[in-house]
Amino acid sequence: MAVFTFVPVAPAGNGTNTNNIYNATLGAGANSANLTPGVDAIVRIACSAAIAIRFGQSAALTNAVATDMYFPAGVYIYDMGHLNDALNIYAFGAGTIITLSYVPRN
């Protein structure tokens, strides 16, 4: 039986920028803007404290709230899939550092 393996790929860059599409330090209860990496993109989300993320379509996406998908501090890699093209991030605590980078999968 085959076993699925996922190998993260670094986002494209020329070595002189951060390769991130979003960098921020959010306060307690604060939201990011709607971030739109697009469909079929692999996103890397790094956060210094717990966050909640709402995935959806950019035309209808509203702010994430504390009851959306919970992510403890860490680094996560997600495939946006064929339907979702945007996400919104909610910070639980003050001073939450967040970076989001992506790799198109076309």
Buried (B, 14 or more C-beta within 10 A) or exposed (E): EEEEEEEEEEBEEEEEEEBBBBEBEBEEEBBBEBBBBBBBBBBBBBBBBBBBBBBBEBEEBEBBEEEBBEBEEEEBBBEBEEEBBBBBBBBBBEEBBBBBBBBEEE
